[in-house]
Amino acid sequence: MVYYQIFGFLISSVIMVKAGGQAIKALTAIGKNLDIGHFILSFFFVGMVSALPEGFVASISAFRGVPHLGFGTLVGSVIADLSLVIGLVALSAGRTKITKGFTYELWLFALMALLLAFGIDGTISRTDGTILIGGCFLFFYTLLQKNHIVEKLVHSDKRHLIKQLVIFAVSALIVLASANYVVEFSKGIALEFGLPLVVVGLIIIALATSLPETVFAITAARQKMADLAIGELFGVIIIDGTLLVGIVALIHPITLPAAELVKIAVFLLTAIALATYFIRRGRILTWRDGLFMVFFYILFVITELALVKTIPT
C-alpha cells in the first residue's frame, strides 16, 4: 500500500511540476512582451506562477480540513527557497557578481515577522489571514507603481498577451488537478509512516512544489543571469509567506504546536538573514556560499525529523 502512495505522489508531483513549468514559460513571454527588466519580470510574474503548485496544494489542504499541511508546505517552500535553492544557484553559477540584489529586505523581514507574530498564540485566524493578504497586496502595489508595470500593460501587444494567457490558464488547471492528488497521496504517506502532516508539508511536499522555481533559477544561473534567479525566488517567498498563508487561514484557521512554531521561526528568520547577506548588491556569490546554504537546509531537515515524535499529527 505504501508503495502505491509513494508512486502516486511522485507521478502527481511530476505532472504538477511540468504544468507549472509551462505556466512559467507563458508568463515569461508575457513579461518580455511588456519590456520589463529581468529582476522585476522574474520577481512579479515568474515568482507568481512558481508559487502556483504550493498554493493549490495549500488551498486544497485547507478545504479538506488539514490547514497545517498547507501551512507546512508554504513555510517549508520558503525555507527551501531561501537556503537550498539559493545554494544550488550559487553552485550552478560558480563565481557570480550580484549586480542588482534584493532591495526590499525590510519588507521581507516585516512580512515574515508578521506571519510569525500571528502564530504566537498557536492559531493563525481568519483575521490574521486577511491582514497578511493585505500586506502582500500593499507590497505589490508599491512594486507595480515604482516600475510602471500597469502603463506597459496598456501599451502591450494584446494578441500575444491573450495567447500566452490561454496557455497559462490551461497549465494552471492541470496544476490544480494534480495538486489535489498530491495532497491525497501525502496524507496516505503520513499515515503509513506515522508522520505529522505539518512535517510532511515542511519537507516532502515543500520540496516537490519548489521544483519549478528551482529548475528556473538554476537555468538562469547557468546562463549568467543570477538577478533573474534571485528576483523569481524572492517573489515566490513573499507570495508563499503572506498571500497564500493568508488564503489558507481564511479557508480554515491554522492551529500550530508552540514547539513547532518556535523551530520554524528560528530557521525562517536565520534563512532570511543569510540569504539577504549572501545576495546583496555588489557581492560576489561563490560556490562556498552555496555549499553553506545547502548544509543549512540539511540541518533544518535533520532537526525536523529528529523532533518528529514531539509533534502531534
C-alpha positions in Angstrom: 0.0 0.0 0.0 2.8 2.4 0.9 4.5 1.9 -2.5 1.2 2.8 -4.2 1.1 6.1 -2.2 4.7 6.9 -2.9 4.3 6.1 -6.7 1.1 8.2 -6.9 2.7 11.1 -5.1 5.7 11.0 -7.5 3.6 10.9 -10.6 1.3 13.6 -9.4 4.3 15.8 -8.5 5.9 15.3 -11.9 2.7 16.3 -13.7 2.3 19.3 -11.4 5.9 20.5 -12.0 5.6 20.0 -15.8 2.4 22.0 -15.9 3.9 24.7 -13.6 6.9 24.9 -16.0 4.6 25.6 -19.0 2.9 28.3 -17.0 6.3 29.9 -16.2 7.2 29.9 -19.9 3.9 31.6 -20.7 4.3 34.4 -18.2 7.9 34.8 -19.1 6.9 35.5 -22.6 4.3 38.0 -21.4 6.9 39.8 -19.3 9.2 40.1 -22.3 6.4 41.5 -24.4 5.9 44.1 -21.8 9.6 45.0 -21.8 10.1 44.5 -18.1 13.6 44.1 -16.7 14.8 40.7 -15.7 14.6 41.3 -11.9 11.1 42.7 -11.9 9.9 40.3 -14.5 11.1 37.3 -12.5 10.1 38.7 -9.2 6.5 39.6 -10.1 5.5 37.3 -13.0 7.6 34.2 -12.8 7.5 34.3 -9.0 3.7 34.4 -9.0 3.4 31.4 -11.3 6.1 29.4 -9.5 4.0 29.7 -6.3 1.1 28.0 -8.0 1.9 24.4 -7.1 2.2 25.0 -3.3 -0.7 27.5 -3.5 -3.0 24.9 -4.9 -1.8 22.2 -2.5 -2.2 24.5 0.5 -5.7 25.6 -0.5 -6.9 22.1 -1.2 -5.4 21.0 2.2 -7.4 23.8 3.9 -10.6 22.9 2.2 -10.1 19.3 3.3 -9.7 20.3 6.9 -5.9 19.9 7.2 -4.7 23.6 7.0 -1.5 22.7 9.0 -0.4 20.6 6.0 -0.8 23.6 3.7 1.0 25.8 6.2 3.9 23.4 6.4 4.1 23.2 2.6 4.2 27.0 2.3 6.7 27.7 5.1 8.8 24.7 4.0 8.9 26.1 0.5 10.0 29.5 1.8 12.9 27.9 3.8 13.9 25.7 0.9 13.9 28.6 -1.5 15.9 30.8 0.9 18.5 28.2 1.6 18.6 25.1 -0.6 17.6 26.8 -3.9 19.8 29.8 -3.4 22.6 27.4 -2.5 22.0 25.4 -5.8 22.0 28.7 -7.7 25.4 29.6 -6.3 26.8 26.1 -7.0 25.5 26.2 -10.6 26.6 29.8 -11.4 30.1 29.5 -9.8 31.6 32.8 -9.1 29.0 35.4 -9.9 28.7 39.1 -9.1 25.3 40.3 -7.9 24.6 43.4 -10.0 21.1 44.0 -8.6 20.4 42.5 -5.2 17.1 42.3 -3.5 16.3 45.8 -2.3 13.2 45.1 -0.2 14.8 43.4 2.8 12.7 45.5 5.3 9.5 44.4 3.6 10.6 40.8 3.6 11.6 40.8 7.3 8.4 42.8 8.3 6.0 40.5 6.4 7.6 37.2 7.7 7.8 38.6 11.3 4.1 39.5 11.0 3.4 35.9 10.0 5.3 34.5 13.0 3.7 37.0 15.4 0.2 35.9 14.4 1.1 32.4 15.2 2.4 33.1 18.7 -0.9 32.2 20.3 -1.0 28.9 18.4 -3.6 29.9 15.8 -3.5 32.0 12.6 -7.1 33.2 12.4 -9.1 34.4 9.5 -8.5 38.0 10.7 -4.7 37.3 10.7 -5.0 35.8 7.2 -6.8 38.9 6.0 -4.1 41.2 7.3 -1.4 39.0 5.7 -3.1 39.2 2.3 -3.4 43.0 2.7 0.3 43.2 3.5 1.1 41.3 0.3 -1.1 43.5 -1.8 0.3 46.6 -0.4 3.8 45.4 -1.2 3.0 44.5 -4.8 1.1 47.8 -5.3 4.3 49.6 -4.3 6.3 47.4 -6.7 3.8 48.0 -9.6 3.8 51.7 -9.1 7.6 52.0 -8.9 8.2 50.1 -12.1 5.2 51.5 -14.1 4.0 47.9 -15.0 0.4 48.9 -15.5 1.3 51.5 -18.1 3.4 49.0 -20.0 0.4 46.5 -19.9 -1.9 49.1 -21.5 0.5 49.6 -24.5 1.4 45.9 -25.0 0.7 43.6 -27.9 -2.8 42.4 -26.9 -2.9 39.4 -29.3 0.3 38.0 -27.9 -0.9 38.5 -24.4 -4.2 36.6 -25.0 -2.4 33.6 -26.5 0.0 33.4 -23.6 -2.7 33.9 -21.0 -4.7 30.9 -22.5 -1.5 28.7 -22.2 -1.2 29.9 -18.6 -4.8 29.2 -17.8 -4.7 25.6 -19.2 -1.4 24.9 -17.3 -2.9 26.3 -14.1 -5.9 24.0 -14.3 -3.6 21.0 -14.7 -1.6 22.1 -11.7 -4.8 22.4 -9.7 -5.9 18.9 -10.7 -2.5 17.3 -9.9 -2.2 19.2 -6.7 -5.4 17.5 -5.4 -3.8 14.1 -5.8 -0.5 15.3 -4.2 -2.5 16.2 -1.1 -4.3 12.8 -1.0 -1.2 10.7 -1.5 0.7 12.9 1.0 -1.9 12.1 3.7 -1.6 8.4 2.8 2.2 8.6 3.2 1.9 10.4 6.5 -0.5 7.7 7.9 1.7 4.8 6.6 4.9 6.2 8.4 3.2 7.9 11.3 4.5 11.4 10.3 2.7 14.6 11.4 1.1 16.3 8.4 2.9 19.6 9.1 6.3 17.8 8.8 5.1 16.1 5.5 4.3 19.6 4.3 7.5 21.2 5.5 9.8 18.6 3.9 8.2 16.3 1.3 5.6 18.5 -0.4 7.6 21.7 0.0 10.5 20.1 -2.0 8.1 18.8 -4.7 6.3 22.1 -5.1 9.6 24.1 -5.1 10.9 22.2 -8.2 9.5 24.8 -10.7 11.4 27.7 -9.2 14.4 25.5 -8.6 14.7 24.5 -12.3 14.1 28.0 -13.4 16.6 29.5 -11.0 19.4 27.0 -11.9 18.8 27.5 -15.6 19.0 31.3 -15.2 22.2 31.0 -13.1 23.9 28.8 -15.7 23.1 31.4 -18.3 24.8 34.0 -16.0 21.5 35.7 -15.1 21.7 35.5 -11.3 19.5 38.6 -11.0 16.7 36.7 -12.8 17.0 33.7 -10.5 17.1 35.9 -7.3 14.1 38.0 -8.3 12.0 34.9 -9.0 12.9 33.3 -5.7 12.0 36.3 -3.6 8.8 36.7 -5.5 7.8 33.2 -4.5 8.9 33.6 -0.9 6.8 36.7 -0.3 3.7 35.2 -2.0 4.0 31.9 -0.1 4.6 33.5 3.3 1.9 36.2 3.1 -0.8 35.8 0.4 -1.0 32.0 0.3 -0.8 31.5 4.1 -3.5 34.2 4.4 -5.7 32.4 1.9 -5.3 29.1 3.9 -6.2 30.8 7.1 -9.3 32.4 5.5 -10.5 28.9 4.3 -9.7 27.3 7.6 -7.9 28.8 10.7 -4.4 27.2 11.2 -3.6 25.6 14.6 0.1 25.0 15.3 2.0 23.4 18.3 4.1 26.1 20.1 7.3 24.0 19.8 6.9 23.6 16.0 6.3 27.4 15.6 9.4 28.3 17.5 11.5 25.9 15.4 10.1 27.3 12.2 10.7 30.9 13.4 14.4 30.2 14.2 15.1 28.6 10.8 13.0 31.1 8.8 14.5 34.3 10.2 18.0 32.8 10.1 17.5 31.8 6.4 16.3 35.3 5.6 19.3 36.9 7.3 21.7 34.6 5.5 20.1 34.9 2.1 20.0 38.8 2.1 23.6 38.8 3.2 24.9 36.5 0.5 23.0 38.1 -2.4 23.4 41.8 -1.5 24.2 44.2 -4.4 27.9 44.2 -5.5 28.8 41.0 -3.6 30.5 38.0 -5.3 28.4 34.9 -4.9 30.7 31.8 -4.7 30.3 28.1 -4.6 31.3 28.1 -0.9 28.3 30.3 -0.1 26.1 27.8 -2.0 27.5 24.9 0.0 26.9 26.7 3.2 23.2 27.3 2.3 22.7 23.7 1.2 24.1 22.5 4.6 21.8 24.9 6.4 18.8 23.3 4.7 20.1 19.8 5.5 20.3 20.9 9.2 16.7 22.1 9.0 15.5 18.7 7.6 17.5 16.8 10.2 16.1 18.9 13.0 12.5 18.4 11.8 13.0 14.6 11.5 14.8 14.3 14.9 12.0 16.0 16.7 9.1 14.5 14.8 7.8 12.5 17.7 7.2 15.6 19.7 4.7 17.0 17.2 1.1 15.8 17.1 -0.3 14.5 13.9 
